[in-house]
Amino acid sequence: MARRYPFVFIFLLTALLVCSAYYLHVPLNLRADTEADYLDSLRTFRMQVIEQPVRKPNGYMVSVLLPTYGQRALLHLRTDSAAAPPAVGDILLVCTRIIRPHALFDGEFDYGDYLRLQHKVGIAYVQPAHWQVIGHQPVQTLRAYATAVRQRLAQRYADAGLHDRPLALVAAITLGERDALDSDLRQSFAAAGAAHVLAVSGLHTGIIYLVIVSLLTCFGLRRPLYEQRLKRVLLSATVIIAMWTYAFVTGLSPSVMRAVLMLTIVQVGWMCRRQSISVNTLAAAACVCLWAEPLSLFNVSFQLSFSAVFGILLFVPYMNSV
């Protein structure tokens, strides 16, 4: 193993050391950054919506910023059936009590620590009469811009004639916009064992990659023309830019980030006439993700995404040789 993949252990060891060092001081920093004297007390807060609200059965789950305190919180806003959902950038006046949940027994899932890992001080449940929109201020972040792009593209689908379930299904598969999916449709896909199709992941990224490469090479017919160095660099740069644009528009989920990083490394290796090793490529993608956000190590989607791909890369060659 070590001889076949000489650099994978270096990448994994580096990631382990970085994450371990970060984990040693993260709890202290998180507790310092998320401590607040207003917890568990009924107050009126001025908040700003910083991420796209997530539809829930009785309302919306909203990530908000408390400008007065410079901290973030999670709100469960209950709404009337006719009320419009809050939008990214809306300024809310909310009367509520922000609490930090705690595990009741040792070994149970601690939702409070989970919120801390998400850089949030706590969660609040707000009744319809206890919140209102008092203004709007644009949020100047990449995620907010990506959300606006997704909404515009979903509107293009609607303008093209898609409505109701077809619109919700196409928007979920291509853009990762799943708010319009009803519970019956979700349950139907889950019962069929195809619920993963509704979440943009490495599968969708791989399909987009194959489509882009096929179009740029005329489905492989013009591949010899790209043996020249300049054209090879232009092809790789075009593919990388297109893949990162797709990842950005779909929200930069861990599975998409992993797939796009791996494809980027493969394209750079092909551009330099180097043969890429799959496990090394996966380890390099993990290192980059952890460098950008070390707390991703504690994200279940990050763990499952990289573990699943690592298992595939490790065991499939041996299974094929049997």
C-alpha positions as CSV (number, residue, x, y, z in Angstrom):
1,M,0.0,0.0,0.0
2,A,2.7,2.5,1.0
3,R,4.8,1.7,-2.1
4,R,1.9,1.9,-4.4
5,Y,0.5,5.2,-3.0
6,P,3.7,7.0,-1.7
7,F,2.0,10.3,-1.0
8,V,-1.4,9.3,0.4
9,F,0.0,8.7,3.8
10,I,1.7,12.1,3.8
11,F,-1.6,13.8,2.9
12,L,-3.6,11.8,5.5
13,L,-1.0,12.4,8.2
14,T,-1.0,16.1,7.5
15,A,-4.8,16.3,7.6
16,L,-4.8,14.3,10.9
17,L,-2.2,16.6,12.5
18,V,-3.9,19.8,11.4
19,C,-7.3,18.6,12.5
20,S,-6.0,17.3,15.8
21,A,-4.2,20.6,16.6
22,Y,-7.3,22.5,15.6
23,Y,-9.5,20.3,17.7
24,L,-7.4,20.9,20.8
25,H,-8.2,24.6,20.8
26,V,-11.5,24.7,19.0
27,P,-13.7,24.0,22.0
28,L,-12.2,26.9,23.9
29,N,-12.5,29.3,21.0
30,L,-16.1,28.1,20.2
31,R,-17.2,28.6,23.8
32,A,-15.6,32.1,23.9
33,D,-17.2,33.1,20.5
34,T,-20.6,31.7,21.3
35,E,-21.1,32.7,24.9
36,A,-23.8,35.3,25.4
37,D,-25.6,36.9,28.4
38,Y,-28.9,37.0,26.5
39,L,-29.4,33.3,26.3
40,D,-32.5,31.9,28.0
41,S,-34.0,35.4,28.4
42,L,-37.0,36.9,26.6
43,R,-35.8,39.8,24.5
44,T,-36.5,41.7,21.3
45,F,-33.7,41.3,18.8
46,R,-32.8,42.9,15.5
47,M,-31.6,40.2,13.1
48,Q,-30.6,39.8,9.5
49,V,-31.3,36.7,7.3
50,I,-27.9,35.6,6.0
51,E,-28.8,32.3,4.3
52,Q,-31.7,31.0,2.2
53,P,-34.5,29.9,4.5
54,V,-35.3,26.2,4.6
55,R,-38.9,25.2,4.3
56,K,-40.3,23.2,7.3
57,P,-43.8,21.7,7.9
58,N,-44.8,24.7,10.1
59,G,-42.6,27.4,8.8
60,Y,-39.0,28.1,7.9
61,M,-35.6,27.4,9.5
62,V,-33.5,30.5,9.1
63,S,-29.9,31.3,9.8
64,V,-29.6,34.9,11.1
65,L,-26.9,37.4,12.2
66,L,-27.4,39.5,15.3
67,P,-25.6,42.7,14.3
68,T,-25.6,44.1,17.8
69,Y,-23.6,41.1,19.2
70,G,-21.8,40.0,16.0
71,Q,-23.1,36.4,16.5
72,R,-25.2,34.0,14.6
73,A,-28.3,32.0,15.6
74,L,-30.8,29.6,14.2
75,L,-34.5,30.5,14.1
76,H,-37.5,28.3,13.5
77,L,-40.1,30.9,12.3
78,R,-43.6,29.7,12.3
79,T,-45.7,31.4,9.5
80,D,-49.3,31.7,8.4
81,S,-50.2,29.9,5.2
82,A,-50.5,33.1,3.4
83,A,-47.4,34.8,4.8
84,A,-44.4,35.2,2.4
85,P,-41.1,33.6,3.6
86,P,-38.3,35.9,4.6
87,A,-35.6,36.5,2.0
88,V,-31.8,36.7,2.3
89,G,-30.9,40.2,3.5
90,D,-34.2,40.9,5.2
91,I,-34.0,42.7,8.6
92,L,-36.2,41.1,11.2
93,L,-37.5,42.4,14.5
94,V,-38.0,39.3,16.6
95,C,-39.3,38.9,20.2
96,T,-38.1,35.5,21.4
97,R,-35.9,33.5,23.7
98,I,-32.7,32.1,22.3
99,I,-31.7,28.8,24.0
100,R,-28.8,26.4,23.7
101,P,-30.0,22.8,23.9
102,H,-28.1,20.3,26.0
103,A,-27.9,16.5,25.9
104,L,-30.1,15.0,28.6
105,F,-27.9,11.9,29.1
106,D,-24.2,11.1,28.6
107,G,-23.5,9.8,25.1
108,E,-26.5,11.4,23.5
109,F,-26.3,13.8,20.6
110,D,-25.6,17.3,21.9
111,Y,-27.4,19.7,19.6
112,G,-25.9,22.6,21.5
113,D,-22.4,21.5,20.6
114,Y,-23.5,20.9,17.0
115,L,-24.7,24.5,16.8
116,R,-21.4,25.7,18.2
117,L,-19.6,23.8,15.5
118,Q,-21.8,25.7,13.0
119,H,-20.7,29.0,14.7
120,K,-24.2,29.6,16.1
121,V,-25.0,30.6,19.7
122,G,-28.4,28.8,19.9
123,I,-31.8,28.3,18.5
124,A,-35.1,30.0,18.9
125,Y,-38.7,29.2,18.1
126,V,-40.8,32.2,17.1
127,Q,-44.6,32.4,16.7
128,P,-46.1,34.2,13.7
129,A,-47.2,37.3,15.7
130,H,-43.7,37.7,17.3
131,W,-41.6,38.6,14.2
132,Q,-41.9,41.0,11.3
133,V,-39.7,42.2,8.4
134,I,-38.7,45.9,9.0
135,G,-36.2,46.4,6.2
136,H,-33.7,44.8,3.7
137,Q,-30.0,45.1,3.3
138,P,-28.1,43.1,0.7
139,V,-25.8,40.4,2.0
140,Q,-22.4,40.6,0.3
141,T,-21.3,37.0,0.5
142,L,-20.5,34.3,-2.0
143,R,-23.3,32.0,-0.7
144,A,-25.8,34.8,-0.9
145,Y,-24.8,35.5,-4.5
146,A,-25.0,31.8,-5.3
147,T,-28.5,31.6,-3.8
148,A,-29.6,34.5,-6.0
149,V,-28.2,32.8,-9.1
150,R,-30.0,29.6,-8.2
151,Q,-33.3,31.4,-7.8
152,R,-32.9,33.1,-11.2
153,L,-32.1,29.9,-12.9
154,A,-35.1,28.2,-11.2
155,Q,-37.2,31.1,-12.5
156,R,-35.9,30.5,-16.0
157,Y,-37.3,26.9,-15.7
158,A,-40.6,28.3,-14.7
159,D,-40.6,30.7,-17.6
160,A,-39.8,27.8,-19.9
161,G,-43.1,26.1,-18.9
162,L,-42.2,23.9,-16.0
163,H,-44.6,24.1,-13.0
164,D,-45.4,22.4,-9.7
165,R,-43.7,18.9,-9.4
166,P,-41.8,18.9,-12.7
167,L,-40.3,22.3,-11.8
168,A,-39.4,21.2,-8.2
169,L,-37.8,17.9,-9.5
170,V,-35.7,19.6,-12.2
171,A,-34.6,22.4,-9.9
172,A,-33.6,19.8,-7.2
173,I,-31.6,17.6,-9.6
174,T,-29.8,20.3,-11.5
175,L,-29.5,23.2,-9.0
176,G,-29.9,21.6,-5.6
177,E,-32.9,23.7,-4.9
178,R,-35.1,21.4,-2.9
179,D,-37.4,23.7,-1.1
180,A,-40.3,23.2,-3.6
181,L,-40.3,19.4,-3.2
182,D,-43.3,18.2,-1.3
183,S,-43.2,15.4,1.3
184,D,-45.1,12.9,-1.0
185,L,-42.5,13.3,-3.7
186,R,-39.6,12.9,-1.2
187,Q,-41.2,9.8,0.2
188,S,-41.7,8.3,-3.2
189,F,-38.0,8.7,-4.1
190,A,-37.0,7.3,-0.6
191,A,-39.3,4.3,-1.1
192,A,-37.7,3.6,-4.5
193,G,-34.2,3.9,-3.0
194,A,-33.4,6.9,-5.2
195,A,-33.5,9.7,-2.6
196,H,-29.8,10.5,-3.3
197,V,-30.8,11.6,-6.8
198,L,-32.6,14.6,-5.4
199,A,-29.4,15.9,-3.7
200,V,-26.7,17.4,-5.9
201,S,-23.6,15.3,-5.2
202,G,-20.5,13.7,-6.8
203,L,-22.8,11.8,-9.2
204,H,-24.2,14.9,-10.7
205,T,-20.8,16.6,-10.8
206,G,-19.3,13.6,-12.7
207,I,-22.1,13.7,-15.2
208,I,-21.6,17.5,-15.8
209,Y,-17.9,16.8,-16.1
210,L,-18.4,14.1,-18.8
211,V,-20.8,16.4,-20.7
212,I,-18.4,19.3,-20.7
213,V,-15.4,17.2,-21.8
214,S,-17.4,15.5,-24.4
215,L,-18.6,18.8,-25.9
216,L,-15.1,20.3,-25.9
217,T,-13.6,17.3,-27.6
218,C,-16.6,16.6,-29.9
219,F,-17.2,13.4,-28.1
220,G,-13.6,12.3,-28.4
221,L,-13.3,12.8,-32.1
222,R,-11.0,15.8,-31.8
223,R,-8.9,14.5,-29.0
224,P,-5.6,14.4,-31.1
225,L,-5.9,18.2,-31.6
226,Y,-5.4,18.7,-27.8
227,E,-2.1,17.0,-27.7
228,Q,-0.6,20.4,-28.2
229,R,0.4,22.1,-25.0
230,L,-1.5,25.4,-25.4
231,K,-4.7,23.7,-26.5
232,R,-4.4,21.2,-23.6
233,V,-4.0,24.0,-21.1
234,L,-7.0,25.9,-22.6
235,L,-9.2,22.8,-22.5
236,S,-8.2,22.0,-18.9
237,A,-8.8,25.7,-17.8
238,T,-12.2,25.7,-19.4
239,V,-13.2,22.5,-17.7
240,I,-12.0,23.6,-14.3
241,I,-13.7,27.0,-14.5
242,A,-17.0,25.3,-15.7
243,M,-16.9,22.8,-12.8
244,W,-16.2,25.4,-10.1
245,T,-19.0,27.6,-11.5
246,Y,-21.4,24.6,-11.2
247,A,-20.2,23.9,-7.7
248,F,-20.6,27.5,-6.7
249,V,-24.1,27.7,-8.1
250,T,-25.3,24.5,-6.4
251,G,-24.1,25.8,-3.0
252,L,-20.7,24.2,-2.4
253,S,-21.9,21.1,-0.5
254,P,-19.2,18.8,0.8
255,S,-19.8,16.1,-1.8
256,V,-19.7,18.5,-4.7
257,M,-16.6,20.2,-3.3
258,R,-14.9,16.8,-3.0
259,A,-15.8,15.8,-6.6
260,V,-14.8,19.2,-8.1
261,L,-11.5,19.2,-6.2
262,M,-10.7,15.7,-7.4
263,L,-11.6,16.6,-11.0
264,T,-9.5,19.7,-10.7
265,I,-6.5,17.8,-9.6
266,V,-7.0,15.2,-12.3
267,Q,-7.2,18.0,-14.9
268,V,-4.1,19.7,-13.6
269,G,-2.3,16.4,-13.7
270,W,-3.4,15.7,-17.3
271,M,-2.4,19.2,-18.3
272,C,1.1,18.6,-16.9
273,R,1.2,15.1,-18.4
274,R,1.2,13.5,-15.0
275,Q,-0.8,10.4,-14.1
276,S,-3.0,11.0,-11.1
277,I,-3.5,8.4,-8.4
278,S,-7.1,8.2,-7.2
279,V,-6.5,7.8,-3.4
280,N,-3.9,10.5,-3.4
281,T,-6.3,12.8,-5.3
282,L,-9.0,12.1,-2.7
283,A,-6.5,12.8,0.2
284,A,-5.5,16.0,-1.5
285,A,-9.1,17.1,-1.8
286,A,-9.7,16.3,1.9
287,C,-6.7,18.4,2.9
288,V,-7.9,21.4,0.9
289,C,-11.4,21.2,2.3
290,L,-10.1,20.9,5.9
291,W,-7.7,23.8,5.3
292,A,-10.6,26.0,4.1
293,E,-12.9,24.9,7.0
294,P,-11.4,22.6,9.6
295,L,-14.7,22.1,11.3
296,S,-15.9,20.2,8.3
297,L,-14.2,17.2,9.9
298,F,-17.2,17.0,12.3
299,N,-19.7,17.4,9.5
300,V,-21.6,14.1,8.9
301,S,-21.9,14.8,5.1
302,F,-18.2,15.4,4.9
303,Q,-17.4,12.2,6.7
304,L,-19.8,10.0,4.7
305,S,-18.8,11.6,1.4
306,F,-15.0,11.0,1.8
307,S,-15.4,7.6,3.5
308,A,-17.7,6.3,0.7
309,V,-15.3,7.4,-2.0
310,F,-12.3,6.1,-0.1
311,G,-14.0,2.7,0.2
312,I,-14.8,2.6,-3.5
313,L,-11.3,3.5,-4.5
314,L,-9.8,1.0,-2.1
315,F,-11.9,-2.1,-2.6
316,V,-13.3,-1.9,-6.2
317,P,-10.0,-2.7,-7.9
318,Y,-9.7,-5.9,-5.8
319,M,-13.3,-6.8,-6.5
320,N,-12.8,-6.4,-10.2
321,S,-9.7,-8.6,-10.1
322,V,-11.6,-11.5,-8.6
